[in-house]
Each structure stands twice: as C-alpha cells, then as structure tokens.
Amino acid sequence: MRNKHSRHFHFEALEDRNMMAVLAGDYNFNGTVQANDYAIWKSNFGDIGISVPGDGNGDGIVDAADYTVWRDNLGKTFADVPPDPPKTISVAPTGLRSVRIAGGIRGPVERQ
C-alpha cells in the first residue's frame, strides 16, 4: 500500500570499468619513466583539460609541476613501486544495543 510517505528507490547498473595502475611520470603508460615521457610532457606543455597527456599531478594543466613529477620518478618502473597495503575495516563497540530510526523508510506512523 502506497501513501504520501512512501519512497521510491531506483538502482542503476554501473558500467564495467577497466582500471589501470599508473606510474607517476610515465606519460606514455609503458611501465617505465624515461625520456619518451619527457617528450610527451614537453609537447603538451601549457595544455589545459581533463586527462591531458603529461599532466602528472592531475590538476588539469601541463606545467612545471608535472616536469617535477617526471624528474622525481625518472628511471622507475612498476617493480620499484610498493603495492598498496590491504584495506581493513575496524569495528568499535558503541555501547548501543540497537538503534531505532523514527519514522523509518515509510514515514511517520499515525497512532489512532
């Protein structure tokens, strides 16, 4: 039974995305930071936009800061980058046995 307090939920399927690890300063994505990456940075210097090749710090502008990202990582490969630590969830007791939300999903209950 629907009333003025009912809520509608819509769930949408998320698109499958291929995630790729990125090595800072590796502007051609070959797994090694080298002179070719500098050439990409230099040819895009001054460009502005989303996902511009050579934008090492992700601020949308290819500038001197991105050269620093390349220079600081020159010669590195994926083998040099430590893996991310495993993600953990810790649970802390709150002292509450149960929580009751007034109104719930269906809205306030009218008492007769």
Summary of the structure (lengths in Angstrom):
residues: 112
radius of gyration: 25.1
end to end distance: 18.2
largest distance: 78.3
contacts: 187
relative contact order: 0.19
helix: 21%
strand: 4%
